[in-house]
Amino acid sequence: MASAARNTRDRRLLFPIGALIFSKGVDQLVREGRLDPLPYFQRHTRGDWGDITDDRWQENNAALTSGQRLDSIYQVTRELTLCIYTEADRSATHIALPPEI
């Protein structure tokens, strides 16, 4: 029973995500079957901010309560980096490639 409770708790979002918006580049990679952004999106919503500086990690953690923008960066492959950010008002979460930010 404790295991089931833990699994439910692990699936909770730390913050509202609003609309989920893929950039054109991400949308194209998904359509081509070259990218599944869901695991990275899930990490973002659970407070695993990925490959960012320690200072930015602390800023994101503080932003969970202060209502500032949340930024994550994930190195998917050597050639592919994914940026995920949630607006300060939590109206939208964007998944984009770095040149599209």
N, C-alpha and C positions, 0 to 999 in steps of 0.2 A: 504494500500500500504506500509506503514512503516513496518508493520509486515512481509510482504514478503521480504522486503529488509533486515530486521534483520535476518530472517531465512537463507538467502543466505550468509550473512556475517558470521554467526555462523558456517557455514559448511566449511569455508576456512581453509586450512592447514597453520600453522605458518611457516612451513619449508618443504623442499622436504623430502620424506620418503625413496626414493630409493626402492630396492627390499624388499618385506615383507617376513620375514623368521621366521617360527615357529620351535622351538626346537622339538626334538623327543617326549619329555614328553607332551608338549602343543599339538602337533599334535595328540597324542594318546587320550588325554582328549577330544579334539574336535571330533574325530572320534567316541568316545564312547558316545557323547552327554552330557558330564559332564562339558563342559566349552564353553562359547561363548566369545572369547577374543575381539570381535569387540568393545563393549562399552569402554573397557579399552584402546584399540588402539586409538579410537576417542578422549578420554580424553587426551592421550599423545600428539596427533597431534594438539590439541587446547591449549596446555600449562598448563593443569591440571596434575601436576607431581605426584599426588597421595600421598602416605604415606612416604614421605621423610623428612629429616630435613629442617629447615628453611634455613640453609646455602646452602644445596644442591639445594633447590628451587631457591635461588638467583643465584647460579652458572648456573643452567639450563637457567634461564631467560637471563643471560649475554651471554651464549653460543648461543642463537638465533642469535646474531649479530657477535660474535667472531668466530663461526664455530667450537666449541668444541663438544664433545659427549654429548648427552642428555639422562638422565637416569630417569626412573619412576618406582615406586613400588606400587602395588595395592594389598590390602588385600581382596581377593575375598570371602573367607570364613575363619573360624578360622583355618582350616587346609591347605588352599590353598592361596599362594602368587604368584603373577604374576610380572615378571620383564620385562620391555620394554626399549630398548635402541636403539637410532639412532646413527650410526657411525658419527664421526666428519666430514667426507667428504660427508655425507648424501647419501652414496651409498646404504645403507641398514638399515632397522629397524628390530630388532630381538625381538621376544616375547618368553620368556623362563621361566622355573621354577628356583628358586634360586640355587638348586644344579647343574644346567646345565650352569651356568654363568662361 
